[in-house]
Amino acid sequence: MADSMLKIAVVGHTNTGKTSLLRTLTRNSGFGDVADSPGTTRHVEGARLKLDGKPVLEWFDTPGMEDSIALLEYLERLDDPASRRDGPGRIRRFLDSPEAHRRYEQEARVLTKMLDCDAALYVIDARDPVLSKHRDELALLAACGRPLLPVLNFVNAPAHRADEWRDAMARLGLHAALEFDTIAPPLDGERQLYGKLAVLLDRHAETLRRLSDALARQRNERNQAAWQLVANLLVDVAALRLASPADDDALQTHAATLREQVRNREQACVDALLALYNFRRDDYAEDDLPLTDTRWGMDLFHPQALKDMGIKLGTGMAAGAMAGAAVDMLSAGLSLGTGMLIGATAGGLWQGAERLGGRILGKLRGYREITVDDAVLRLLALRQRQLIDALEHRGHAARDPVRLNQPADQAWRSGRLPDALKEARSRPEWSALGKGHEDDERRKRVVADLARALATPDSTS
């Protein structure tokens, strides 16, 4: 099977993002070494992609070419006019020369792999100006007689020169090019890549099409699984309730327990999402993302976290707000902000501010149930939606902390919460955080419905 595999080299100048491209294409943030200094890759590395369990394509990461101008001059000196060698013949003659193992050893590795492959991706840092060394590199690579697809990297940078590069490559006869930012690749980037390769490699077109379709299916399945994880989180939190004696100390203790359970449950969801997209927490050594970064670092139960996300405790949440205020009054130790985000329910007790007064103390004897307010559910949903959006658009070469853009999501900020969460409120056995957890068929259907609602932009229906 190895002999029939499609082999593609990833080539280009030093420090243009060749290894980064392969990290993103293989979804493996541990592939190769990535650094800002030039010459990080000093040898050839490979990675295989499979279809139906069988390897069909092998990528090869190659060292950066550093001295193409001098090498091209050396090839001209080696040329024997009488031999009339074609491009690959000229390259093979160079590879047999002593300098291929000395001064031009790194370029020799690249050209050797080019001759061994079916095609190559020429990775360009689109922020760089087009220089004579790049033209000489392309001349050397073209001499290998293999199809070459230029890939313009870092096109999301504000000062990129993609148009200049397209013009320069067109003059060299390279009219097919791809914009593929390895840090933030386009969602259809892989499909574009394999589509262009299929044009260049007609006899492998069917394999490339099947591989592209398989990767698209995997992406769709990954996205569905992500929303399923978030739906389970929200149902667990919505259904969670803790019974507490009505005295001050007990309410304070149980409220603290509930808050900690919810925080840990969100972190478990975050970890699962990172793993699903094949990212790791230790990929972000400097920032324990996402729960310590800006809005994510703010405690779920802090009023500022709601304010930053545009969530208000309006009339639609008046009952929960009154309940929180009452808990705050009766549990000398909870902050007002925290109290506002914890609901202590006692049937129809919390109907309005006029109910708060001396007679409440008599009614608050015995046990009360503490639950999470709707505002926190909204915040949880918004934070997970932000994270999934960031992971969907993140390449595995990225080394900066994940940036969470604030989407419109107006429905999740102030619209009607999905019926699934309202039903979960009345089913405490549905919370995996409580005792007697039951993942029955009804819960599964509710989670599936909620996952579909979450996946729909700006919708809670």
C-alpha positions as CSV (number, residue, x, y, z in Angstrom):
1,M,0.0,0.0,0.0
2,A,2.9,2.3,0.7
3,D,4.0,2.3,-2.9
4,S,0.5,3.5,-4.1
5,M,0.3,6.3,-1.5
6,L,0.1,9.8,-2.7
7,K,3.2,11.6,-1.5
8,I,3.3,15.4,-1.2
9,A,6.2,17.5,0.0
10,V,5.8,20.8,1.9
11,V,8.6,23.1,0.7
12,G,9.6,26.7,0.8
13,H,11.9,29.3,2.3
14,T,13.0,29.2,6.0
15,N,10.4,30.2,8.5
16,T,7.4,30.5,6.2
17,G,5.2,28.1,8.2
18,K,5.7,24.8,6.6
19,T,5.6,22.8,9.9
20,S,2.7,25.0,11.0
21,L,0.7,24.1,7.9
22,L,1.2,20.4,8.6
23,R,0.2,20.8,12.2
24,T,-3.1,22.3,11.0
25,L,-3.7,19.8,8.2
26,T,-3.0,16.8,10.5
27,R,-4.7,18.5,13.5
28,N,-1.6,17.6,15.6
29,S,-0.2,20.5,17.6
30,G,2.7,18.3,18.5
31,F,4.0,17.6,15.0
32,G,7.5,18.9,14.4
33,D,9.0,22.0,16.0
34,V,7.6,25.5,15.5
35,A,9.5,28.6,16.5
36,D,9.9,32.2,15.4
37,S,13.6,31.6,14.7
38,P,14.6,30.4,11.2
39,G,15.8,26.9,10.4
40,T,13.8,25.1,13.0
41,T,13.2,22.1,10.8
42,R,16.6,20.6,9.9
43,H,15.4,17.2,8.5
44,V,12.5,15.6,6.7
45,E,9.5,14.5,8.8
46,G,6.3,12.7,7.6
47,A,2.7,12.3,8.5
48,R,0.1,10.0,7.0
49,L,-3.6,10.5,6.4
50,K,-5.9,7.4,6.3
51,L,-9.2,6.5,4.6
52,D,-11.0,3.5,5.9
53,G,-8.1,2.6,8.1
54,K,-5.6,2.6,5.2
55,P,-3.0,5.3,4.5
56,V,-3.6,7.1,1.3
57,L,-1.6,10.3,1.6
58,E,1.7,11.1,3.2
59,W,2.9,14.6,3.9
60,F,6.6,15.4,4.1
61,D,7.9,18.5,6.1
62,T,11.2,19.6,4.6
63,P,13.9,22.0,5.8
64,G,13.8,25.6,4.7
65,M,15.8,26.6,1.6
66,E,18.3,29.3,2.5
67,D,20.9,29.7,-0.3
68,S,18.9,29.3,-3.5
69,I,20.7,32.1,-5.4
70,A,24.1,30.5,-4.9
71,L,22.8,27.0,-5.6
72,L,21.3,28.1,-8.9
73,E,24.6,29.6,-10.0
74,Y,26.3,26.3,-8.9
75,L,23.9,24.3,-11.1
76,E,24.7,26.5,-14.1
77,R,28.4,25.8,-13.6
78,L,27.7,22.1,-13.4
79,D,25.7,22.1,-16.6
80,D,27.2,20.3,-19.6
81,P,25.7,21.9,-22.8
82,A,26.3,18.7,-24.7
83,S,24.3,16.5,-22.3
84,R,21.0,18.5,-22.8
85,R,19.7,17.3,-19.5
86,D,16.1,18.2,-18.5
87,G,15.2,19.8,-15.2
88,P,15.1,16.6,-13.1
89,G,18.3,15.4,-14.8
90,R,20.0,18.7,-13.7
91,I,18.8,18.3,-10.2
92,R,20.0,14.6,-10.0
93,R,23.4,15.7,-11.3
94,F,23.6,18.3,-8.5
95,L,22.6,15.6,-5.9
96,D,25.5,13.4,-7.1
97,S,28.0,16.3,-6.6
98,P,30.2,16.8,-3.5
99,E,28.5,20.1,-2.6
100,A,25.2,18.3,-2.1
101,H,26.7,16.9,1.0
102,R,28.5,20.0,2.1
103,R,27.4,23.6,1.5
104,Y,24.0,22.8,0.0
105,E,23.2,19.8,2.2
106,Q,19.9,21.4,3.4
107,E,18.7,22.2,-0.1
108,A,19.7,18.8,-1.3
109,R,17.4,17.2,1.3
110,V,14.5,19.3,-0.1
111,L,15.2,18.5,-3.7
112,T,15.7,14.8,-3.0
113,K,12.3,14.7,-1.4
114,M,10.8,16.7,-4.3
115,L,11.9,14.1,-6.8
116,D,10.5,11.3,-4.6
117,C,7.0,12.9,-4.3
118,D,4.1,13.3,-6.6
119,A,3.6,17.0,-5.9
120,A,4.6,19.8,-3.5
121,L,3.1,22.7,-1.6
122,Y,5.3,25.8,-1.8
123,V,4.5,27.7,1.4
124,I,4.9,31.5,1.3
125,D,4.8,34.0,4.1
126,A,2.5,36.5,2.5
127,R,3.9,39.3,4.7
128,D,7.3,39.1,3.0
129,P,8.2,41.0,-0.1
130,V,8.8,39.1,-3.3
131,L,12.6,38.8,-3.6
132,S,15.0,37.3,-6.1
133,K,15.8,34.5,-3.7
134,H,12.1,33.4,-3.9
135,R,12.2,33.4,-7.7
136,D,15.3,31.3,-7.6
137,E,13.8,28.8,-5.1
138,L,10.8,28.4,-7.4
139,A,13.1,27.9,-10.4
140,L,14.9,25.1,-8.5
141,L,11.7,23.5,-7.4
142,A,10.1,23.7,-10.8
143,A,13.2,21.9,-12.3
144,C,12.2,18.8,-10.3
145,G,9.3,18.4,-12.7
146,R,6.6,18.0,-10.1
147,P,3.3,19.9,-9.8
148,L,3.7,22.8,-7.4
149,L,0.9,24.5,-5.5
150,P,1.8,27.8,-3.9
151,V,0.1,28.3,-0.5
152,L,-0.1,31.8,0.8
153,N,0.3,31.7,4.6
154,F,-0.4,34.5,7.2
155,V,-3.0,36.2,4.9
156,N,-4.9,37.3,8.0
157,A,-2.1,39.7,8.8
158,P,-3.0,43.3,8.1
159,A,0.0,44.0,5.9
160,H,0.2,40.9,3.8
161,R,1.3,41.0,0.2
162,A,-0.8,38.3,-1.3
163,D,-1.6,40.2,-4.5
164,E,2.1,40.8,-5.2
165,W,2.8,37.1,-4.7
166,R,0.0,36.1,-7.1
167,D,1.4,38.4,-9.8
168,A,4.9,37.1,-9.3
169,M,3.8,33.5,-9.5
170,A,1.7,34.1,-12.6
171,R,4.8,35.3,-14.4
172,L,6.5,32.0,-13.5
173,G,3.5,30.1,-14.9
174,L,2.0,29.2,-11.5
175,H,-1.6,30.4,-11.9
176,A,-3.2,28.1,-9.2
177,A,-2.6,29.3,-5.7
178,L,-4.3,28.9,-2.3
179,E,-4.7,31.3,0.6
180,F,-4.5,29.2,3.8
181,D,-3.6,30.9,7.1
182,T,-2.2,28.2,9.3
183,I,-3.1,30.2,12.5
184,A,-6.8,30.8,11.6
185,P,-7.6,28.7,8.5
186,P,-10.8,29.2,6.6
187,L,-13.5,26.7,7.4
188,D,-13.5,25.4,3.8
189,G,-9.7,25.7,3.5
190,E,-9.1,21.9,3.4
191,R,-11.7,21.4,0.7
192,Q,-10.1,24.2,-1.4
193,L,-6.6,22.6,-0.9
194,Y,-7.6,19.1,-1.9
195,G,-9.7,20.5,-4.8
196,K,-6.7,22.4,-6.3
197,L,-4.5,19.3,-5.7
198,A,-7.0,17.2,-7.6
199,V,-6.7,19.5,-10.6
200,L,-2.9,19.2,-10.6
201,L,-2.9,15.5,-9.9
202,D,-5.7,14.2,-12.1
203,R,-5.0,10.5,-11.7
204,H,-5.2,10.9,-7.9
205,A,-8.4,13.1,-8.1
206,E,-10.7,10.4,-6.8
207,T,-8.6,9.7,-3.7
208,L,-8.3,13.4,-3.0
209,R,-12.0,13.9,-3.4
210,R,-12.8,11.0,-1.0
211,L,-10.2,12.3,1.5
212,S,-11.7,15.8,1.3
213,D,-15.3,14.4,1.9
214,A,-14.1,12.3,4.8
215,L,-12.4,15.3,6.5
216,A,-15.6,17.4,5.9
217,R,-17.7,14.6,7.6
218,Q,-15.3,14.5,10.5
219,R,-15.6,18.2,10.9
220,N,-19.4,18.1,11.0
221,E,-19.4,15.2,13.4
222,R,-16.9,17.0,15.7
223,N,-19.1,20.1,15.6
224,Q,-22.2,18.1,16.5
225,A,-20.3,16.3,19.4
226,A,-19.2,19.7,20.7
227,W,-22.8,21.0,21.0
228,Q,-23.8,17.7,22.6
229,L,-21.2,18.3,25.3
230,V,-22.5,21.8,25.9
231,A,-26.1,20.7,26.0
232,N,-25.2,18.1,28.7
233,L,-23.5,20.8,30.7
234,L,-26.5,23.0,30.6
235,V,-28.9,20.3,31.5
236,D,-26.7,19.2,34.4
237,V,-26.6,22.7,35.8
238,A,-30.3,23.6,35.1
239,A,-31.4,20.4,36.9
240,L,-29.0,20.8,39.8
241,R,-30.6,21.6,43.2
242,L,-29.3,21.4,46.7
243,A,-31.5,21.0,49.8
244,S,-30.4,23.3,52.7
245,P,-31.6,24.1,56.1
246,A,-32.9,27.7,56.2
247,D,-30.4,29.0,58.7
248,D,-27.7,31.5,57.6
249,D,-24.7,29.2,57.9
250,A,-26.3,26.3,56.1
251,L,-27.5,28.5,53.2
252,Q,-24.0,30.0,52.9
253,T,-22.3,26.6,52.9
254,H,-24.7,25.0,50.4
255,A,-24.6,28.0,48.1
256,A,-20.8,27.8,48.1
257,T,-21.0,24.0,47.3
258,L,-23.4,24.6,44.4
259,R,-21.1,27.3,43.0
260,E,-18.1,25.1,43.1
261,Q,-19.9,22.2,41.5
262,V,-21.0,24.4,38.6
263,R,-17.5,25.8,38.2
264,N,-16.0,22.4,38.1
265,R,-18.6,21.1,35.7
266,E,-17.9,24.0,33.3
267,Q,-14.2,23.3,33.4
268,A,-14.9,19.6,32.7
269,C,-16.8,20.7,29.6
270,V,-14.0,23.0,28.5
271,D,-11.5,20.2,28.9
272,A,-13.7,17.9,26.8
273,L,-14.0,20.5,24.1
274,L,-10.3,21.0,23.9
275,A,-9.7,17.3,23.7
276,L,-12.4,16.9,21.0
277,Y,-10.6,19.5,18.8
278,N,-7.3,17.9,19.7
279,F,-6.0,20.8,21.7
280,R,-4.5,20.4,25.1
281,R,-4.4,22.7,28.1
282,D,-0.6,22.5,28.2
283,D,-0.6,23.9,24.6
284,Y,-1.2,27.2,26.3
285,A,1.5,27.2,29.0
286,E,1.5,30.9,29.5
287,D,-2.3,31.2,29.8
288,D,-4.3,28.4,31.4
289,L,-7.0,29.0,28.9
290,P,-9.8,29.5,28.9
291,L,-10.9,29.9,32.5
292,T,-8.2,32.5,33.4
293,D,-8.5,34.7,30.4
294,T,-10.4,38.0,30.6
295,R,-14.2,37.2,30.7
296,W,-13.5,33.5,31.1
297,G,-11.3,34.2,34.1
298,M,-14.1,36.0,35.8
299,D,-16.2,33.9,38.1
300,L,-19.5,32.7,36.7
301,F,-21.3,34.1,39.7
302,H,-19.7,37.6,39.5
303,P,-22.1,40.3,38.3
304,Q,-19.4,41.8,36.1
305,A,-19.2,38.5,34.1
306,L,-22.9,38.9,33.2
307,K,-22.4,42.6,32.4
308,D,-19.5,41.9,30.1
309,M,-21.5,39.4,28.2
310,G,-24.5,41.7,27.9
311,I,-26.8,39.7,30.2
312,K,-29.2,41.6,32.4
313,L,-31.4,40.6,35.3
314,G,-34.5,42.1,33.7
315,T,-38.2,41.5,34.3
316,G,-37.9,38.1,32.7
317,M,-35.8,37.0,35.6
318,A,-37.5,38.9,38.4
319,A,-38.5,35.9,40.3
320,G,-34.9,34.6,40.4
321,A,-33.6,38.0,41.4
322,M,-36.0,38.2,44.3
323,A,-35.0,34.7,45.4
324,G,-31.3,35.7,45.2
325,A,-31.9,38.9,47.2
326,A,-33.7,36.9,49.9
327,V,-30.9,34.4,50.2
328,D,-28.5,37.3,50.4
329,M,-30.5,38.8,53.3
330,L,-30.7,35.5,55.1
331,S,-27.2,34.2,54.7
332,A,-24.9,37.0,56.1
333,G,-21.8,36.2,54.1
334,L,-22.9,35.8,50.5
335,S,-22.2,38.9,48.5
336,L,-25.1,40.7,46.8
337,G,-23.7,39.8,43.4
338,T,-23.4,36.1,44.4
339,G,-26.8,36.1,46.0
340,M,-28.4,37.5,42.9
341,L,-27.2,34.5,40.9
342,I,-28.4,31.9,43.4
343,G,-32.1,31.1,43.6
344,A,-33.6,29.7,46.8
345,T,-37.0,28.4,45.8
346,A,-40.0,27.7,48.1
347,G,-42.9,27.0,45.9
348,G,-44.7,30.3,45.1
349,L,-43.0,32.2,48.0
350,W,-40.9,34.5,45.8
351,Q,-43.5,36.6,44.0
352,G,-42.1,40.0,44.5
353,A,-40.3,42.4,46.8
354,E,-43.5,43.0,48.9
355,R,-43.2,39.5,50.1
356,L,-39.9,40.2,51.7
357,G,-40.4,41.2,55.3
358,G,-40.6,40.0,58.9
359,R,-43.1,37.2,58.0
360,I,-40.6,35.6,55.7
361,L,-38.5,34.4,58.6
362,G,-41.3,32.3,59.8
363,K,-41.9,30.7,56.4
364,L,-38.2,29.9,55.9
365,R,-38.0,27.3,58.6
366,G,-37.1,23.9,57.4
367,Y,-35.3,23.0,54.2
368,R,-35.1,25.0,51.0
369,E,-33.7,24.1,47.6
370,I,-30.9,26.2,46.1
371,T,-30.6,26.3,42.3
372,V,-28.7,28.2,39.7
373,D,-30.3,31.4,38.2
374,D,-31.3,31.6,34.6
375,A,-28.7,34.3,34.1
376,V,-25.9,31.9,34.9
377,L,-27.3,29.4,32.4
378,R,-27.2,32.1,29.8
379,L,-23.6,32.9,30.7
380,L,-22.6,29.3,30.5
381,A,-24.2,28.9,27.1
382,L,-22.6,32.0,25.7
383,R,-19.1,31.1,27.0
384,Q,-19.3,27.6,25.4
385,R,-20.6,29.1,22.1
386,Q,-17.6,31.5,22.1
387,L,-15.2,28.7,22.8
388,I,-16.5,26.4,20.1
389,D,-16.4,29.2,17.6
390,A,-12.8,29.9,18.5
391,L,-11.8,26.3,18.2
392,E,-13.5,25.8,14.9
393,H,-11.4,28.7,13.5
394,R,-8.2,27.8,15.2
395,G,-5.2,26.1,13.5
396,H,-3.1,23.7,15.4
397,A,-0.1,25.8,14.7
398,A,-1.4,28.6,16.8
399,R,0.6,29.3,19.9
400,D,-1.1,32.4,21.3
401,P,-4.0,32.0,23.7
402,V,-7.4,31.4,22.2
403,R,-9.2,34.7,21.6
404,L,-12.9,34.6,22.3
405,N,-14.8,37.0,20.2
406,Q,-18.2,38.1,21.5
407,P,-20.8,37.0,19.0
408,A,-24.2,38.6,18.5
409,D,-26.2,35.8,20.3
410,Q,-28.9,38.2,21.3
411,A,-31.4,35.4,21.8
412,W,-29.2,33.7,24.4
413,R,-28.7,37.1,26.2
414,S,-32.3,38.1,26.6
415,G,-34.6,35.8,24.7
416,R,-36.7,33.0,25.9
417,L,-34.7,30.1,27.2
418,P,-35.2,26.8,25.4
419,D,-38.0,24.6,26.7
420,A,-35.4,21.9,27.2
421,L,-33.9,23.9,30.1
422,K,-37.3,24.7,31.6
423,E,-38.0,21.0,31.7
424,A,-34.6,20.2,33.2
425,R,-35.5,22.6,36.0
426,S,-38.2,20.2,37.1
427,R,-36.1,17.0,36.8
428,P,-33.4,17.1,39.4
429,E,-32.6,13.4,38.6
430,W,-31.3,14.6,35.2
431,S,-28.3,16.3,36.8
432,A,-25.1,14.3,36.9
433,L,-24.0,16.5,39.7
434,G,-26.7,15.3,42.1
435,K,-27.6,12.0,43.6
436,G,-29.6,9.4,41.8
437,H,-28.7,10.6,38.3
438,E,-30.8,9.2,35.5
439,D,-29.8,9.5,31.9
440,D,-33.1,8.2,30.6
441,E,-34.5,8.3,27.1
442,R,-36.4,11.6,27.7
443,R,-33.2,13.3,29.0
444,K,-31.3,12.1,25.9
445,R,-34.0,13.6,23.6
446,V,-34.0,16.8,25.5
447,V,-30.2,17.0,25.3
448,A,-30.3,16.4,21.5
449,D,-33.0,19.1,21.1
450,L,-30.9,21.5,23.1
451,A,-27.7,20.7,21.1
452,R,-29.6,21.6,17.9
453,A,-30.8,24.9,19.4
454,L,-27.3,25.8,20.6
455,A,-25.8,25.1,17.1
456,T,-28.3,27.5,15.5
457,P,-26.9,31.0,15.4
458,D,-28.7,33.5,17.6
459,S,-31.5,31.1,18.4
460,T,-32.9,29.5,21.5
461,S,-36.0,28.0,19.8
